[in-house]
Amino acid sequence: MPRAGGYLALAGHYTNGPFDSRQRYWRSNAFGKWTAAVGSSAQFVATASGYGARWNASGQIPSRAVAEGVIPRFGSLDPYEGGNTQRCGTWDK
């Protein structure tokens, strides 16, 4: 009978981007899988995954604001624009 086992994968990423208002983008991912024999001819498989990110964003800027010198090319009209997102999923087969 095969032994139970599995794995876990984790990843993360951080960047500030080229913008005047620092982006502070952070992303993390996780994925795991576990398998166990059930009897002599079947397997139980469980998987789970997750994702999360948060950031500040310069957003879309009007080209006329850059052309008129109101803000530089990598500037921002609202330096507090940004967001966060999360997803988490688990499922069995």
C-alpha positions in Angstrom: 0.0 0.0 0.0 1.5 3.4 -1.0 2.3 5.8 1.8 0.4 9.1 2.3 2.3 12.2 1.3 2.0 15.6 -0.2 3.7 18.9 -0.9 3.3 22.6 -0.2 4.4 25.5 -2.5 4.7 29.1 -1.4 5.7 32.2 -3.4 5.8 35.9 -2.7 6.7 39.0 -4.6 7.3 42.7 -3.7 7.9 45.7 -5.9 7.7 49.5 -5.5 7.3 50.3 -9.3 8.6 53.4 -11.0 5.9 55.8 -9.8 6.3 58.9 -7.6 3.8 57.5 -5.2 5.4 54.2 -4.1 3.4 51.2 -5.3 4.2 48.9 -2.4 2.8 45.9 -4.3 2.9 42.6 -2.3 1.6 39.3 -3.6 1.6 35.9 -2.0 0.5 32.5 -3.3 0.2 29.1 -1.6 -0.7 25.7 -2.9 -0.8 22.3 -1.2 -1.7 18.8 -2.1 -2.0 15.7 0.1 -2.7 12.2 -1.1 -3.5 9.0 0.8 -4.5 5.5 -0.2 -8.0 4.4 0.6 -8.2 0.7 0.3 -6.2 -1.2 -2.3 -7.5 0.6 -5.4 -8.5 4.1 -4.5 -6.9 7.4 -3.4 -8.0 10.4 -1.3 -6.6 13.6 -2.6 -7.0 17.0 -0.9 -5.8 20.3 -2.3 -5.9 23.8 -1.1 -4.8 27.1 -2.6 -4.7 30.8 -1.6 -3.7 34.1 -3.1 -3.5 37.6 -1.6 -2.3 41.0 -2.8 -2.3 44.6 -1.7 -1.0 47.7 -3.4 -1.1 51.5 -3.8 -1.6 52.6 -7.3 -1.1 55.8 -9.2 -4.2 55.0 -11.2 -5.1 56.3 -14.6 -4.0 59.9 -15.1 -5.3 62.3 -17.8 -2.7 63.0 -20.5 -3.6 66.7 -20.3 -2.5 66.8 -16.7 0.9 65.6 -17.7 1.0 67.9 -20.8 0.1 70.9 -18.7 2.7 70.1 -16.0 0.1 69.5 -13.3 1.8 66.1 -12.5 4.8 64.3 -13.9 4.6 61.2 -16.1 4.8 58.9 -13.2 2.9 61.1 -10.8 -0.6 60.7 -9.3 -3.7 62.7 -8.7 -4.7 60.5 -5.8 -1.6 58.9 -4.1 -4.0 56.9 -1.8 -5.7 54.9 -4.5 -5.0 51.2 -4.2 -6.5 48.0 -3.0 -6.3 44.5 -1.8 -7.6 41.2 -2.9 -7.8 37.6 -1.5 -8.9 34.3 -2.8 -8.9 31.0 -1.0 -10.0 27.6 -2.3 -10.1 24.1 -1.0 -11.5 21.1 -2.7 -11.3 17.3 -2.5 -11.4 14.7 -5.2 
